[in-house]
Amino acid sequence: MNKKQTTYEFILKLSFCIILLFSIILLIATLNQNLSNYIYGTWPVGIAFLFIFMAIIYIFKQYKPSKKNLWILLLHVSIVIIIAGSFITHFFGFSGILHLRNNQSSSTIEIIKNNTITKRSIPFVVKLTKFSISYYPGSNQPSSYDSYIEVIDKQFHRKFPYHIYMNYILSYRGYNIYQTAYDPDKKGTILTVSYDPGAKVVFFGFLLISIAFLVYSLLFLKRQLTFFIIIAIVALSIQSMAFNLNLYAKKTKSIANEFGKIAILSNGRIQPLDSLNLSITKKITHKRKIYGLNYNQVVLGILLYPDEFKNMPLFFIKSKILKKQLHIKGRYASYNDFFKNGKFIFLSQLYKAFNKKASQLNETERELLKLNDALYVFHETFTSQIFTIFPQIDNSSKWLSPIEILMRLHTTPDKLYSQEFLIFYRIIKALKDNNAKQLTKQVDTLYTLQKNLAGSIMPSKTKLNLEILYNHLNIFEKLIGVYTLLGIIGIIIGLVEIIFQKQLKKIKKTLYSLGFIAILIHAANMGLRWYIASHAPWSDAYESIVFIGFSSALVSMLFIKKSPLVFGGGFFAAGMFMLTAAISDVNPQITNMVPVLKSYWLVIHVAFSIISYGFFSIAAILGLLNIIIYFFIKKKNKSTEQLSNIIEINIYFGLMLLVIGTIFGAVWAYQSWGSYWSWDPKETWSLISILIYSFILHLKYIRKLSDILLSILAFLGFDFILLTYFGVNFYIAAGLHSYGRGSGSIMLFYFMLALAAIWYGLSFYVIGFFKRRY
């Protein structure tokens, strides 16, 4: 081996070591946010990027790719350009805060770096003419906050107005001005002004890397005619009477569902009462049905028969300590169990819990806080305060409950208030009389009144009815069993074919058809949720987990003709993701979006990123299956080779989509707040995942990458994807991508961590077995 070849291999191996070390450093920084300021943007990180920059240039100078592999050169050149652009940003770019009150103007920004504030002038004046904030109807959740400014440029004799709001920034003379925050009194705005001469260089690199991936994908599809890729984003007074629970359940099912058709304003969204009833019932009982009653019947019973339902064990209790204090043996307590001599028995404990930070709460205190919320909702239900069904005359974004209407009638007699309370009285009478015809008539009368008062914000009856259909079908939970069963059958068929060397074509065809139908149903339900919510169904924690499950199933269908093991692995993974969405603490209800998410980039960025998780999950499960097959057969064979090829293909396409999804996220970030990279924990973990999977794909260039080693790495590598999603979103719970840290979220993270530990333990056991045996 000559000196040139030795240097080449040394640089290649050193690059791998630096990439792994760099990944570990980033991992530590995200897990301990206190260390991040000592890592991000520091000279060691800069040196690491500089070395990678120089190493790529040196290696490709020696590598000299053929014409067929020019896409590889383009791919790595783009990385060099991106690094170069990031250095320009670091050394020549800056970002500062511009705080303006109404009618105030300024050309000076404040730059905060290392807890030091410096002031800097920009070459034009910005004047705030007006700041406004709008909210979702009936809530304190901002829908949008807007700064109306005027730019005064004396140098070029220019003066023009501009409207800045989330995802809509002003770009002028190389400066980007974007909406960041606002003053508590809502009379001032906080804008961020950034100057980034390296952004265009970085975006050019983004373009080249996307082209390189596209070229390779086309070449791959040309060579592998039996393999095709489909990435589809689904665009698309109450009188007393004797109470009998069994009789109530039989008599009220139909009329309770009709009761659910009433439109109500809740949590800033006009929705059918059916959705609110589902949320109330799940908050109290943790179920959709209990004692033979569906969720509409439960809420209707609380409203019509409060005394009876106060004595009914409805509140789910998990804590043994709380059960002991409540003197109950089962899993449910009644509303009255929480009160003794008219006093709430947990008042002192609750007071202590309220005065603690979330991180200091124990499991019993967390459960008590949730039970307090459930008890409050129960009280609001039987007093009818929760049923905000009447829009105000002069404010359609604030709706009133029947109790509020009654109070206003006592102080301000009004014909409209009398009409509204009469409608509610007739609805209650129809419910008590079990008169479905009269109930339908009064619900229609109420809807007409709501539409006249609320105007354009009132959804159509079709939309309300489709939301009820969505609630009743409960497709996503039903898919748990479907996906899991099909996955297990697929794995069994695959193992049978390998062991007995027999093709089960008819069974596979049936399995494929059933899988295709399941995916179509999943897609249709996501489309239905999209229509109901008026935004892409991957904007919150629940929706994104459901979309990962969809992606896993969809990706596995692409390989069904190659191996039923792939199908089985993908569908089993889909079932596990759907189960996670169902049993975790994430909210499955349709909600409004925060202002920053109101962008078309949400559809593109999130879709690409989450579909990449589908490819990585397939690679991980196939890796595990390949290890098991290798363990039993005890030698290399065509099946393990074939699975290894599919694993590598999945890793490649997963990496390609993750890189492109991250690029789209960077472009979105630049459009929203003027910076394409801010070392947000999710950004950083995406980078770590990209580095780790790049390492796996490149490892074959410094040592022979056997089928079993590739399988183990694919299996272990998926832990970084789990941590990128679940770890950042629920445990670290910091940055722009977190979904919040709650007890259920932490439990979910621990579950994923335990799963990861099992994976690692099993993998090292297998490695040790092979070392001893072979």
Secondary structure as UniProt FT lines:
FT   HELIX           3..31
FT   HELIX           33..38
FT   TURN            39..41
FT   HELIX           43..63
FT   HELIX           67..69
FT   HELIX           70..92
FT   STRAND          94..101
FT   TURN            102..103
FT   STRAND          105..113
FT   TURN            114..115
FT   STRAND          116..135
FT   TURN            137..138
FT   STRAND          142..153
FT   TURN            154..157
FT   STRAND          158..165
FT   TURN            166..167
FT   STRAND          170..172
FT   TURN            173..174
FT   STRAND          175..182
FT   TURN            184..185
FT   STRAND          188..195
FT   TURN            197..198
FT   HELIX           199..223
FT   TURN            225..226
FT   HELIX           245..259
FT   TURN            260..261
FT   STRAND          263..266
FT   TURN            267..268
FT   STRAND          269..272
FT   HELIX           273..285
FT   STRAND          289..290
FT   TURN            291..292
FT   STRAND          293..294
FT   HELIX           295..304
FT   HELIX           306..310
FT   STRAND          315..316
FT   HELIX           320..326
FT   STRAND          332..333
FT   HELIX           335..338
FT   STRAND          339..340
FT   TURN            341..342
FT   STRAND          343..344
FT   TURN            345..346
FT   HELIX           347..354
FT   HELIX           358..360
FT   HELIX           363..382
FT   TURN            383..386
FT   STRAND          390..391
FT   TURN            396..397
FT   STRAND          399..400
FT   HELIX           402..411
FT   HELIX           415..432
FT   TURN            433..434
FT   HELIX           436..454
FT   HELIX           455..457
FT   HELIX           461..473
FT   HELIX           475..500
FT   HELIX           505..533
FT   HELIX           541..557
FT   TURN            558..562
FT   HELIX           564..583
FT   HELIX           595..597
FT   HELIX           600..633
FT   HELIX           638..673
FT   HELIX           681..698
FT   HELIX           699..701
FT   HELIX           707..722
FT   HELIX           723..732
FT   TURN            736..737
FT   HELIX           743..773
//
